[in-house]
C-alpha cells in the first residue's frame, strides 16, 4: 500500500535533450517534406566516441575519466562544436548538442558540420594543474578524431580559452615540428596571444543581443528601459546583458547554479560581474538584490527572458509563469517542445537557439579563417563581421517565418535542413 503511494507521487522522468531535438527535427523534416532517405541519414550521428582515460591527481592517486566526442554530420564541411565539462553530460545529451550544431552551422551558412563533446566531471572539484592534465590527456586520447580540417572543438559550458590553449598545444606537440604551425586552428576560442580571435569571448553573447535588437527593430520596439532577466551569468549571459544595458535595457533578475536574485529598480551588469569574482562565482548576496526561489525565477515580471545556462530549463511546468513577451535562447535547447506550445498559446516569441546563440560559431569561423590564412583582424572589424552575418541570417529567418506563417524555430530549421538536403541531392551518396 505504501509502495503504491510512493510510485504515484513520483514525478515523471525529465525529458532528455535528445528526445527534444528529435521532436524538433521530425517536425521540421515533415514541414520541409525532406527526402525520406536524407531524413534517415540526418536522424543518426556519423560517429560516437566514448573514451575512458586515466589521469594522475595532485595527491598521486589515479582517477579514471569518461570523455565523449560525437560527430553528427559533415555534409557541409568539417565537424564543429564545443567541449563541455559537466557532471550531467552523457552520450544522449552530447548527441543532441551535436545535432543542434549541424542545424546551427547550416543556418548560418558556414562551411561546417556539427559535433559536440566533453568530459563527465565537475571541474570545480579539481585544481588548475589537474584540469590541465585532464584536458591534455583527453586531447591525446582523441588523437586523429579531431583536426583542423576534420573536427574543430571550441569552448562550451565550464571550458575556456585556457582549455583550448592546452588542447591546441597538446595536439600540435603530436605533429612534426614543420607541421605544427599548420595545425593551430585545430580548436577555436583560444587566448588572443595563442592564435585566438579578438572578441571571440563575447561573440555568443553579442549574437544573442543582436538577435534581440533586430527582432525589436522588426516590431518597432524600443529596447530602452525594457526589463530583462538572465538565467546563467557566465560568458554568454554576461555579454548579452552587457550589450543590452548599453542599449538602455534594465537587468531585473539573474539566476545561476547557486541561487536567484532580483531587483525591480535594476541590477548593474558590471557591478554584478565584479561582485561574483569575489563571491565564488555566485550572484547570491549581491547588494540591493532580493533572493528569489528557484522555481519562481521564470515568473519574474520582465519583457525579455534570456535562458543562457543549460538545456530543458523552460518546461511545460513553468512555461505558463513566464511574463516576458520575448525569449532569446542563449543556451542550447533550453525550451522543451511541450513548453514551446504553451508559449505559443500565450503569444510569446522565441528566438531559437540555432539562430540566437550562433554568434559563437560565427566568431569561431572567423578565428579558424584567421589562423588558416595567417591574418590578424582587429576587434571592431570582427564585431562588424559578426553583426553583418547575424543580420543576414536573422532577416532570412524572419522572412521565411512571415512568408510561410510559421514560428521562428520552424523557419530556422526549414532553412538549415533545406541547405543540407540540397548538398546531398547535388552530390549524391557514395557509392
Secondary structure, 3 states (H helix, E strand, C coil): CHHHHHHHHCCCCCCCHHHHHHHHHHHHHHHHCCCHHHHHHHCCCCEEEEEEEEEECCCCCEEEEEEEEEEEECCCCEEEEEEEECCCCCHHHHHHHHHHHHHHHHHCCCCEEEEEEEECCCHHHCCHHHHHHHHHHHHHHHHHHCECCCEEEEECCCCCHHHHHHHHHHHHHCCCHHHHHHHHHHECCCCHHHCCCCCHHHHHHHHHHHHHHHHHHHCCCCCCCCEEEEECCCHHHHHHHHHHHHCCCEEEEEECCCCEEECCCCCCHHHHHHHHHCCCCCCCCCCCCEEECHHHHHHCCCCEEEECCCCCCECCCCHHHCCCCEEECCCCCCECHHHHHHHHHCCCEEECHHHHCCHHHHHHHHHHHHHHHCCCCCHHHHHHHHHHHHHHHHHHHHHHHHHHCCCHHHHHHHHHHHHHHHHHHHHCCCC
